Each structure stands twice: as structure tokens, then as C-alpha cells.
Amino acid sequence: MRIEGEIATNTDPTGLWSLVVPLKPLAQGKSRLTGAAGVMLRPRLALAFAQDTVVAALSCRAVRDVVVVTDDPVAAAALAALGARTVPDEPAAGLNAALVHGERAVRDRRPAAAVAALNADLPALRPTELARVLDFAAEFPRAFVTDATGIGTTFLSASSGVELRPAFGGPSRARHLSSGAVEITSAGIDSVRQDVDTGDDLRAAVRLGVGPHTADRWAAGVPVRDR
């Protein structure tokens, strides 16, 4: 892997996974961060989270490419500049529909692709931890990672020829378990589990060590009393 400017490039030709990352329009996303970050900083943080997520994902040895599903032109341009492929959220029917749309966009080009859905709000994501998850996921038709609360989901995979069948939102861990997906409980994958919805989540991610986009935005925009 090498970093060219801010573009992360995976130079390992054996990388097999295509990741689908859904992102709401920035003005609508991360509403529960408003209390900690304020109205002006919140959308900027949402973009920073996505930027750090995409950079880490594209730096992972097991990742071939990243497709971001978003209708936000600012986010689409910023993430494309980092090396992601962006597609509009044509279904405009919520998170799971966006993920299915992204899965289709991947497999329209590579029908045999192994596909994984990854949250856009993983600012502490480590390429090595994501590789650990993907290596485990490769052994099963479908697998997932629950979030740090043990309630939601941050990652869901589908091997070649298997439908993703996403059921994100709310208590999605239980839904993914009941759908037959295998839960990945490996040690050392905290950065894949730590999504950010609240100020407490963000502080937890900062303790893990967030990427440069989030670190810079958080340091510049948050009052000392809220750090």
C-alpha cells in the first residue's frame, strides 16, 4: 500500500473485496451529534468521518475498491478525490435500499465480486483491523460486525454469488443473526466496531485514535469544555 497525497492506493493485486459505503446528505446526517458539535460543525464532521473511513478502507490489503452511495455533491467530490467510486442514491428509499443499490453497482461490473457494506462513520478505522475482519468473513457466505454498543451493525459481508441482504438500522445485530449471517467476534477489531452517532461515541473514537480529517476538524471546531 502507498499514500499519494491524500489518495490511499492498495497496490496488492490480490485484494478481493469491494466495499459499499452509504452516506446521507451531509445536512441530514449525524443529527445526534448536534448537542456535542453544533449545527455548523456536525455536517463537517460527517464528511470527515467518511473521508477517514474511505482512506483506511482503500489502504487495506484485502480491499479492491470502495463504492460510496450518496446524493451529496460535496461529499461525492471529496470522496472521489480520495479514490472512491461514487454513485447516486437513486432508490432514495433509506439505508438498506442504498446498500442494495451499491451492491448492484459493484456486481454490474464484476458479477463474481465479494461485497461488504461498511458504515461511513468509522473515523478510527484501522486497515489492519479491517483486513482481520475481511479475512474472517471470507470463510462464510455472510458475516457481520456489531457496533460498540452490541446492538447495531457496522459491517456486513456477502461472498461471491451471495446476496448481501442488509438489515441495518436500530437493533440490526439481532436481525443479521436471525438472517443466518455469522457474527465476527474476533479480538482486536475495536476500530471496526466504533461508529459515531453521539458525542460520547466521538470521544471514544478519539481515544482509539481517529484519522487526520476527523482529528483536524474536531480540534478546530469543538469548544474546550466539550472535548
C-alpha positions in Angstrom: 0.0 0.0 0.0 1.1 3.6 -0.6 -0.3 7.0 0.1 -0.2 9.5 -2.8 -1.1 12.9 -1.3 -4.4 12.1 0.3 -5.3 9.3 -2.0 -4.8 5.8 -0.5 -3.8 3.2 -3.0 -3.8 -0.5 -2.4 -1.0 -2.0 -4.6 -1.8 -5.6 -3.7 -3.4 -7.1 -6.8 -4.9 -10.0 -4.8 -7.3 -7.8 -2.9 -10.7 -9.3 -3.4 -13.3 -7.2 -1.6 -15.5 -4.4 -2.9 -16.8 -2.2 -0.1 -20.1 -0.3 -0.3 -20.3 2.8 1.9 -23.6 4.6 2.3 -23.6 8.3 3.1 -26.6 10.5 3.8 -26.6 14.1 2.5 -24.3 15.9 4.9 -27.0 18.3 6.1 -29.1 15.4 7.2 -26.6 13.1 8.8 -25.4 12.7 12.4 -28.3 14.6 14.0 -27.5 13.3 17.4 -24.1 15.0 17.3 -25.7 18.4 17.3 -25.5 18.7 21.0 -21.8 18.0 21.1 -20.7 19.6 17.9 -23.3 22.3 17.0 -25.2 22.8 13.8 -22.3 24.1 11.8 -19.7 21.5 12.8 -22.0 18.5 12.5 -22.0 18.1 8.7 -18.3 18.9 8.5 -17.7 16.1 11.0 -19.9 13.7 9.0 -17.7 14.3 5.9 -14.5 14.0 7.9 -15.7 10.6 9.3 -16.4 9.4 5.8 -13.1 10.6 4.5 -11.1 8.8 7.2 -13.3 5.7 6.7 -12.6 5.7 2.9 -8.9 6.3 3.3 -8.5 3.5 5.8 -10.6 1.1 3.6 -8.6 1.8 0.5 -5.4 1.3 2.4 -6.5 -2.2 3.5 -4.6 -5.0 1.7 -7.9 -7.0 1.3 -9.9 -4.3 -0.4 -10.0 -3.9 -4.2 -12.3 -0.8 -4.3 -14.8 1.3 -2.5 -18.2 2.4 -3.8 -19.8 5.3 -1.9 -23.6 5.7 -2.4 -24.5 9.3 -1.8 -26.6 12.1 -3.2 -24.4 14.8 -1.6 -22.3 16.5 -4.3 -19.8 17.9 -1.9 -19.2 14.6 -0.2 -19.2 12.8 -3.6 -16.4 15.1 -4.9 -14.4 14.8 -1.7 -14.5 11.0 -1.6 -13.9 10.6 -5.3 -10.8 12.7 -4.8 -9.6 10.1 -2.3 -10.0 7.2 -4.8 -13.6 6.0 -4.1 -16.1 5.5 -6.9 -19.3 7.3 -6.1 -22.9 6.5 -7.3 -26.1 8.5 -6.6 -28.6 7.1 -4.2 -31.2 6.5 -7.0 -33.6 4.5 -4.9 -33.7 7.3 -2.2 -35.5 4.7 -0.1 -33.3 4.5 3.0 -30.1 2.9 4.1 -30.8 -0.7 3.1 -32.0 0.2 -0.3 -28.9 2.3 -0.8 -26.7 -0.7 0.1 -28.5 -3.0 -2.3 -28.1 -0.3 -5.0 -24.4 -0.1 -4.2 -24.1 -3.9 -4.3 -25.7 -3.9 -7.7 -23.3 -1.2 -8.9 -20.4 -3.4 -7.9 -21.7 -6.6 -9.4 -22.8 -4.9 -12.6 -19.1 -4.5 -13.3 -17.8 -7.6 -11.5 -20.6 -10.2 -11.2 -18.4 -12.5 -9.0 -17.3 -9.8 -6.6 -17.3 -10.4 -2.9 -19.1 -7.4 -1.4 -19.2 -5.8 2.1 -21.2 -3.0 3.5 -19.3 -0.6 5.7 -20.6 2.3 7.8 -19.3 5.7 6.8 -18.9 6.8 10.4 -15.8 4.8 11.4 -13.2 7.6 11.8 -10.8 5.5 13.9 -10.8 2.6 11.3 -7.5 0.8 11.0 -6.6 -1.0 7.8 -5.1 -4.0 9.6 -8.2 -4.5 11.7 -10.5 -4.3 8.7 -8.2 -6.9 7.0 -8.7 -9.1 10.0 -12.5 -8.8 9.6 -12.4 -9.4 5.9 -10.1 -12.5 6.3 -12.6 -14.0 8.7 -15.6 -13.0 6.6 -14.1 -14.8 3.6 -14.8 -18.1 5.3 -18.5 -17.6 5.4 -21.3 -16.8 2.9 -22.4 -13.8 5.0 -20.8 -12.3 8.2 -21.2 -9.1 10.2 -19.6 -7.0 12.9 -21.8 -5.5 15.7 -21.2 -1.9 16.8 -19.6 -1.0 20.1 -23.0 -1.0 21.9 -23.7 -4.6 20.8 -26.9 -3.5 19.2 -26.3 -2.3 15.7 -24.1 -3.3 12.8 -21.1 -1.6 11.3 -20.1 -4.2 8.7 -21.9 -6.9 6.7 -20.3 -9.1 4.0 -21.5 -11.4 1.2 -19.2 -13.7 -0.6 -19.1 -14.2 -4.3 -22.6 -15.3 -5.6 -24.3 -14.5 -2.3 -26.8 -11.6 -1.8 -25.9 -9.0 0.8 -29.4 -8.8 2.3 -28.7 -5.8 4.6 -30.9 -5.2 7.6 -29.2 -2.1 9.1 -30.9 0.3 11.4 -31.7 0.1 15.1 -31.2 -3.4 16.7 -29.7 -4.8 13.5 -27.4 -7.2 15.2 -30.4 -9.4 16.1 -31.8 -9.2 12.5 -28.5 -10.1 10.9 -28.1 -13.0 13.3 -31.6 -14.3 12.5 -30.9 -14.0 8.8 -28.1 -16.5 9.1 -25.1 -14.2 9.0 -22.2 -15.2 11.2 -21.1 -12.7 13.9 -17.4 -11.8 13.9 -16.3 -11.6 17.5 -12.5 -11.6 16.9 -10.3 -9.6 19.3 -8.5 -6.5 18.0 -11.2 -5.1 15.8 -12.4 -2.2 18.0 -11.9 0.3 15.3 -14.3 -1.5 13.0 -16.9 -1.5 15.8 -16.7 2.1 16.9 -19.2 4.0 14.8 -20.1 7.6 15.8 -23.6 8.8 16.5 -23.2 10.8 19.7 -20.7 13.0 21.4 -19.7 10.0 23.7 -19.1 7.9 20.6 -16.9 10.5 19.1 -14.9 10.8 22.3 -14.5 7.0 22.3 -13.3 7.1 18.7 -10.8 9.9 19.6 -9.4 7.8 22.3 -8.9 4.9 19.9 -7.2 7.4 17.5 -9.1 9.0 14.7 -7.8 9.7 11.2 -6.4 13.1 10.2 -9.6 14.5 8.7 -11.6 14.0 11.9 -8.8 14.9 14.2 -8.3 18.2 12.4 -12.0 19.0 12.3 -12.7 18.1 15.9 -9.7 20.0 17.2 -10.5 23.1 15.2 -14.3 23.2 15.8 -15.1 21.9 19.3 -15.0 24.2 22.4 -12.5 23.1 25.1 -15.3 22.3 27.5 -16.8 19.7 25.1 -13.6 17.9 24.2 
